[in-house]
Amino acid sequence: MATLLYSATMSLDGYITAPGGDMSWLTSYLGPDPLVDDLSANVGAILAGNRTFRGDDPYRDTPAEGQAFGGAWSGPQVVLTHHRPSAPWPGVTFATDLITAVNLAREAAGDKYVNVLGADVARQCLAAGLLDEILVCIAPVLLGGGTRLHDEESGTPTRLERIRTAEVPHSSDLWFRVLR
């Protein structure tokens, strides 16, 4: 069965987007990263939230615009949304509830990773006991506001076990297993 992995690049102060969902800050921190490059080869499907799917693209105005992992990955995507588009999107399935979305993504991924994109979808997966791992690439920047990597109002701690770490010139990568 597929492993659900939440992956994101985060500022040192804990934000994955700047205010307003702006992802342009990320552009200068994209680059070769062996850990992420290996991951992209092992992703079978993407599970994204609607804001992430329709949101700002750090690859905007480049040949990689609109492509996951900057074009290093292609495959099935499942988008969790309350607002399905009127026209179909090639390679994208839209689901209106979490369990359906996760099941569709797992089925599409086979025994590879389901890469969870979007803080809200990741939070929902974590709360439902469905999230298996978290990969955070920490960029050396302070954004001061935006969307947090994880924002849980209950303040309930989630225990994690470190699996791997890696250092590259533009980030520090930390990979964790979610302990249940």
RAKAFEN-V444426 format. One record per helix or strand of 3 or more residues. SS is the DSSP state (~ for helix, > for strand). FROM is the first residue (numbers start at 0). LEN is the number of residues. If there is no record, write none. Layout:
# RAKAFEN-V444426
SS_FROM_LEN, SS_FROM_LEN
This chain:
# RAKAFEN-V444426
>_2_9, >_14_4, ~_18_3, ~_23_6, ~_33_8, >_42_7, ~_49_5, ~_67_4, >_75_5, >_91_4, ~_97_12, >_112_5, ~_118_9, >_132_7, >_159_9, >_170_8
